[in-house]
Every structure is written in C-alpha cells, then in structure tokens.
Amino acid sequence: MKFQKNTEEQYQAYRLKNYGAPSLTIVKGENEKVWDDQGNEYLDFVTGIATASLGHCHPSLVKAIHDQANKLIHVSNLYQMQPQGNLCEALVSRAGPGGLFFCNSGAEASETLIKLSRLFGNKKSTSENPSNKVIVFNNGFHGRTFGGMSATPQEKIQQGFFPMLNNFPVAQLNDIESVEALADDDTVAIFVEPIQGEGGIHVASDSFLQNLRQFCTEKGLLLLLDEVQSGTGRTGTFFAHESAGIKPDAIGMAKGLGGGFPIGAVWVSEAYADLFTPGSHGSTFGGNPMACAAALAVLETIEKENLLQRVCNLSRTWIEQLNNLAEKYESLIEIRGRGFLIGMDFSEDPTAIQNDLQSQGLLTVRAGGNILRLLPPLTVPEKSLHQSIEIIDAALAQHASLATTH
Ligand SMILES: Cc1ncc(COP(=O)(O)O)c(C=O)c1O
C-alpha cells in the first residue's frame, strides 16, 4: 500500500480529536527505553499508561506472542483454548478460589463488575426495581464506557455525555463514615481502586480497605476492586490490596496483565461465581489465545525474575530520592503512591516541567490535578531509576531558577 501523508499529517487529517495531539512518534522500544522517529532516546516512565509491565519487547513476551501466532490466533469462546484455561488457573492461584471472565480492556472489566452488581441485586430482590446502588469514590476512575463513566465522578469525564446511569453515590476515599452515611437498602456494592490512578495517585489506606471489607460483610454488599492500574505487580505485590490482607468479592484487571497486549479480566470469588449464567455476558475477543499467551508470559516472567521483590527493593530507594527532591523544591509538594505507581504533586500546572522532562529524555504522564505520574516497567534497571532522579532534579532546578528571575 502506498501512503500520501506522513504520520503526523495522517493524525491531523483523519483521526478524531478525542485525544490531544501527540508530540512524539515512537518507533521502537527496548525494556525501559523508547526511540522516536528522529532517533531520540527516552526513558519510558509511562509504559503505555502502566501497561508494558515487562518493559518493551521482553524476549519472553515476544516469544510467547510469536509462538502462539504460529499456532492459533482466534477462535472465540465457542471453543476451549489451552492458553485461556492456563490463565484461569494462574489467576485463581493469585486471587483465590473463584472464576474468571476475560475481556479486552479496563473499561470492559469495570462494565463486567457493574453487571455483576446488577445480577447480585436482581437476584436478591423480588420487586420490579431491584436494588442497584453502587457506592463509588471521589477522584475515582473506572473507564469510558457508560457504566465506567457513570462510576467515575469527574466532570471532565462525564461532560457532554449526559445522562449517566443512575445510582452511583459518591463517598470520600479513606472516610468510612462517608460510606456508612450513603449505604441504604438499595445499595448492592462498593467499587473502589486500592490506589486511584487517573484521579491523581490517591492511596486507599490499608485500614480503610479493611473497614470496607468489614462493612460489606456486615451489610451483605459486594466489595468490587478495580485493580486495572494498580494490579499485576505494579505496587510490589501482585494485587495492590494484598497489603491490607483483605479478600474482595471481585477484581477487575487489565493494563499490565498483557504487558502491552490488550486483555482485561474479572475474577469473581467462589461465593458469587455462579451469578453469571450461560448467555448472560460475553465478548468475541475476550480471552483470545494471543492475549492469554501474552498474559501467561507476563505472569511467568514476574515469577521467574522475582519482579515483585524487585519492585519493592528498587522502589524504596527511588521513592526516598523523590521525597528528597520534594524537600528540595517548593514546586514539588508531595510524592504519592507505592512501588512503581507514583505521582508527583506540583503546586501548579506541571505542563512546562513535563515538556522539559521529555526534552531531557524522560517520559511522564499526567493524572488528575497537577500530578505527573511515573510508571516505569517492573523490569527497569536501577541505573535508569537514578537517571530519572537526575533528570527531574535538573528540570526542577531550572524551573526554580526561572521562577526567582521572574
Ligand atoms: C482504575 C482504572 N479502571 C479502568 C480503566 C479503563 O481502562 P481502559 O482504558 O483499558 O478501558 C483505567 C484506565 O486508566 C483505570 O486506571
């Protein structure tokens, strides 16, 4: 095929404007590094928004995708597929006894959790208007489908798309009383990210998650965890909620699970696994052998390379160094997060700082508020973490001196 325009022209001419205009054309990646079409090298601390968990082109992931492509690419859920069976077993061994549903994205995982809450409410109630309230949280983010958006109490996400689905009352993160005040007879579930990603890296404390677990158990509500961003080892445990020692009723996953290959998944605990009955939910591509082979390679590599321990060890020093920068520069108010899911909270709009970091070779991604997120791959070499500190230090020093000369 012959093309008349270059990539930038094609984007400008033919792409819908739902994304801002990207500033780089990325052509190649290797572990924590990517290169643009001008040959410039960057430390990629965006990783496809917390997705390339093994970095770029990890040999085990490449081999798994390659081998699977030579065997079977797609048949749909009309048939059994070995990679999907194996992935179910591998995820049950991580999450506990229960069942899996596979989809293609985080939004579909959220949608599935919301549908689970409806099945739960419909089963419990004999009335024409079954209970269906799902308590969500300020600064939460659950995706761009209607269920996901409705569960996302952020004006910039919902604007222009009204009406939303009803009955997603909003409680305050880390405030159990705000949850208790909202819960009534129509409430069926609580839906929460253990660490809010898009909303600005706000960590749900272990004690808050424990209180939510206890409250759900006492009131007979489902505790639904959205681990789309925080899962697959990013915080140094396979799921972020493990630090609280709780067992949720269902978990949504996506992003890092496929290491960059699209896959979403929902684990439902044994007690509620039979709510989905044949024909009640589905996805043509969900659990496709390519995606499952990729996810299996990610899980195997996490184990083989001891990546959870690695994230814990390396992130400790790195976060300490980031905190030192927060003490050194007034503009950097706070470092939040855990492991390799980190937010730098600035006193003002960090666009100029983000651009400087990029031109000095460090890619970051915005989150809600004045936050820049740092999301290195679980495989990032220690020296690249040090290098990121040097780049941030230099950029903040330059901005501080600019601020004093103005
Ligand atoms: C916590 C959480 N849930 C759901 C989603 C939606 O995932 P996707 O973009 O794959 O639909 C995201 C994406 O950022 C997320 O961070």
The ligand as a Gaussian input file, in Angstrom:
#p B3LYP/6-31G(d) Opt

LIG

0 1
 C       -8.503000       2.045000      37.521000
 C       -8.884000       2.016000      36.073000
 N      -10.015000       1.412000      35.702000
 C      -10.391000       1.342000      34.410000
 C       -9.621000       1.937000      33.433000
 C      -10.043000       1.857000      31.986000
 O       -9.159000       1.027000      31.280000
 P       -9.103000       1.050000      29.689000
 O       -8.503000       2.325000      29.269000
 O       -8.256000      -0.151000      29.348000
 O      -10.500000       0.893000      29.197000
 C       -8.441000       2.592000      33.775000
 C       -7.633000       3.261000      32.752000
 O       -6.848000       4.128000      33.002000
 C       -8.056000       2.642000      35.139000
 O       -6.946000       3.250000      35.534000

